[in-house]
Amino acid sequence: MSQILVVDDEIGIRELLSEILADEGHSVQLAENAASARALRGAGRPDLVLLDIWMPDTDGITLLKEWAANGQLTMPVVMMSGHGTIETAVEATRIGKTDRPAKAADHGETGAEKRRRPDAGRADAA
């Protein structure tokens, strides 16, 4: 069972991801802002972080930079945004993130739903 930290200021996104990940057998910690994420990351090392790019207190890119500078970027990080740009994705990649999907709630299909699709294993099945 993986320990996953979900960082998002939108309660609906946090709850949706938490439910999906818990159903898949993962242990989930939730942070509503960068301050909570810092505290949870300081208390332990998650196996994966799902990190929102746009948050009111500190954006996800800044938090990612902090973790990298402090030697705390020791886990994969998936950057999430409903408003991401190519420039933001490139910057996050340079820092060391893993992926930048759009938020599942914004597009109505979760990773679990994609895995259940008959064409999920095909290279052309985006």
N, C-alpha and C positions, 0 to 999 in steps of 0.2 A: 504494500500500500504506500503510495507516494503522499508526501506532505506538500500541498499546493497553496500558495499565498495568492489571493485575488485582491488586487488593489484597484478600486474604481469608486468614484464619488457618487455614482448613480446606484441607489439601493436596488432597483429592479435588476440591473446587470449583475450586481454582487449575488443577489438571491438566486437568480437563474443559473449562473455559473456554479454556485455552491451546490444547488440541487443536482445538477447534471453530473458534476464531478463526484459528489457523494454517492450517487446512484452507480457510478462506475467503480466505486470502492476506494476512492481517495479520501484522505483526511484534508479538510479545507480550513484555512484561516482567512478571515476577511478583514480588510482595511479600507476605511472610507476616505482616507486621504494619505498624503505622503508622511505626515507625522506618525500616524498609526502604522504605516508600512515600515518606517524606520525602526520603531519600537519592536515590532514583530521580527524583523530581520535581525535586529540586535540581540534578541532573545534566542534565536536559533537559526538554522540553515534550512530553508525549504528546498525541496527537490526541484521545484518549478515555481516561477512567478508569472502571473498574468497581470500585466501592468498597463493601466489606462494612460494614454499620452496626455490628454487634456483634463487637468484637475485644478480646482480653484486655489489651493494653497501652494503647491509646487507641482510643476508638470512632470510627467513620467520621464522625459528625457533628462531633466535636471537630476531626478532621483537616480536614474541609471548611471549618470556621470558620478554622482556622490558615491554610490556603491563601488564603482570601478576604481575611483581614487582612494577609497578606504580599504581596498582589498576584499570587499564583501560581494563582489560580482562573481561568485563561485558556483552559480546555478544558472540553468537556462532561463531566459526571460522572453516571454512573448508579449510584444507591445500590441495594445488594442486601441483602435480609434474608429469612430464613425466619421471623423473629419481629417484623417491623416493625409499628408502630401508625400510626394516622392522625396522631397528634400528631407522631411522628417524621417522617413524610412532609411534613407542613406545615412543620416546622422546617427540614428540608433544602431545601424549595422556597424558603423565604425567603432562605436562604443563596445559592442559585443553582444547585442541581443540575438535571439534565435529566429523570430518570425514576426510578421506584422499583419495578422488577419484583421478584417473588419470585425466589429463586434457581432456575435451571433444574433443577438436580439434585433440588430439593425437589418439583418438580412433573412431572418426567419429560419435559418438552418444551422444546427449545431454540428460539431464534429462527430458526435455520436450518430446523428441523423445521416451525415455524409457517409460514414462507415457502413451504414445499413443499406445504402443505395446499391442496386445491382451493378452499376457502372463504376463503383468506388475505386476499384483497382486499376482501371484503365488510365493511361497517361493523359488522354485527352479529356478526361472527366474532371473538369475544374470544379 
